[in-house]
Amino acid sequence: MTQSANGEAKYGREQAWKLLCEWTRSESLRKHALAVEACVTAMGEAEAGRLGLAGDERSAFVNLYTTTALLHDFDYERHPTPEEHPYVGVRELERLGWPVELRTAILGHAQYSGVPRVTHLDKSLFACDELAGFLTACALVKPTRAIAEVEVAGVRRKMKDKAFARGVNREDVILGAAELGVDLDMHIGFCLEAMKRRAGELGL
């Protein structure tokens, strides 16, 4: 995590959230960023554990996952077309000095960018983006509108219903798990648990 002269984090979660809110007025888009953040941060924590990271090294590693997730669509409200998103946002992030790893992952989450997904961060963002949106949709059709009521089997059934949440690309969800080398049901379950832990913040 880069520190400014006064010792405060310069590229931390607080700065990412502030930038997201400056560019994004839509509550649903902000909630989507938070849902993706929940999933991607959990993946970063798991990967940090697998790598045996600790202390400041672990914190910086997880921070990169968190901030990448929060900022992946920050330009979408102003620049929603494939010609502009995520390129406008990434140029702004470069101007502001955000890490290249973050910017590369954000480019890679858009299939049409042609930017390959190489790192675990790249693959995690792509694997969680569409899925987080789909899990949110699954929660909102429950009588309670609660993510606590959503189960993996129900998600898989909904994935087969092409009329449900038709804006979510099922192929990206399936490909994302495959790129990570994890079973799809396990990936869905992992992201569900990550979102359930932050249900209050997500309004679910």
Secondary structure, DSSP 8 states (H G I E B T S, - for coil): --B-TTS-BSSSHHHHHHHHHHH---HHHHHHHHHHHHHHHHHHHHHHHHHT--HHHHHHHHHHHHHHHHHTTTTTTT--STTTTTHHHHHHHHHHT--HHHHHHHHHTSGGG-----SHHHHHHHHHHHHHHHHHHHHHTSTT--GGG--HHHHHHHHH-TTTTTTS-HHHHHHHHHHHT--HHHHHHHHHHHHHHTHHHHT-
